[in-house]
Amino acid sequence: MEERLTVNGKEFKVEKLLGKGKGGYSYLVRSGGERYVLKQIHHEPCAYYNFGDKLAAETNDYKRLCAAGVKVPRLFEADRQNERLLKEYIEGETVFELVKRGESVE
């Protein structure tokens, strides 16, 4: 059975887990032929970091980065009830991978 997750009532098919961070799990999801990143906030303990409202922190950080002119994947939706974010999926290597190799991230 294929896994499906919803964001504000819209259903997305999970293709794969992209990774886990201190704040949540990121999944590659698909709907209507389009691919997205769905971040599911988790509440697992983190020994070196204290969290408040993770969803609010994510959306506030996104706004701050955009206001500063930093290029980041678009945030399409935030689902407070399910603690999920729907973001733009950009195929290719991550900025971290490029920087690690000494390549430009312009």
N, C-alpha and C positions, 0 to 999 in steps of 0.2 A: 504494500500500500504506500502510495506517495504521500509525503508529509506536506501539509498546507498550513500556512499561517495567515492571519488577517491583520490588516491595518485599517482602523476606522471602518470596519465592515467589508473592506475589499479583500478578496482572497488571492493569495500568491502561492505558487508551487515552489517548494524548496528544491533547488538543484544540488547545492552542496554547502557545507560549512566552510567559510573563508578563514575564520580565525576567532580566537577568544582573547579578550583584553581584560583589564581590571574592572571594567564597567559593564561588559556584556559580550554576547556572541554575535558575530556578523555572518549572515548567510547570503549566498547568491540566490535570488528568487526570480521567478518569471510570472508575468501576467500579460495576456493579450499580445504575445510575441515580443514584449519588451523585457529587458533584464534590469534588476535593481539590486541594491544592497539593503537588506533588512537587518537592523540591529535590535536584538532582544536584550534589554537591560537585565542583569542578574544581580543578586544580592549575596553573592558568595563573599566570605570574609577576605580582606586584604590586609596583611600584617603591617604594611608600610604606608597605608593611606586610609583616611577617614572620609566617608562619603556623606553627603546630605541628599538632596533630591537630584539623582543622577540624570533624569530626563530633562529637568530644567537646566542643569549644568550643561548638558549637551547642546540644547537649543540656544542658550545664552552664548556659549563659546562659538557656535556657528555664526551667530549674528555679529559677534565681535571680530571674528576673522574676516567675514565679508566686508564689514565696515572699514577694516584696515587694508583692504585690497588684496588679501591673500586668496589665491585660487584654491578652492576646495570643492569637492563634489556637492552638487545641489542637494539641499534637504527638501524633499517634497512634502512629507507629512510627519506629524508626531501624533502618536496614539497614547494618550495619557492612561487610559484604562488598562491597556495591555502592556504598557511600558515598552513601546516599539517605535523605532524611527525608520522611515523609508527614504533612502538616499539614492542619488545617481550612481550607476555602475559605470566605471570607466575601465575598459579592457586594457590590459597591459601590465607592465611592471609598476610596483609602488614607488613612491618618492624615496622611501627608505632604501630600496634595492638600487636605485640610480645613484644616490648619494654614496652608498657603500662602495660603489665602483668608481667614484670620483667623476661622475657624469653631471652635466648641467641639468637643473630642474626648472629652468625658465619656462 
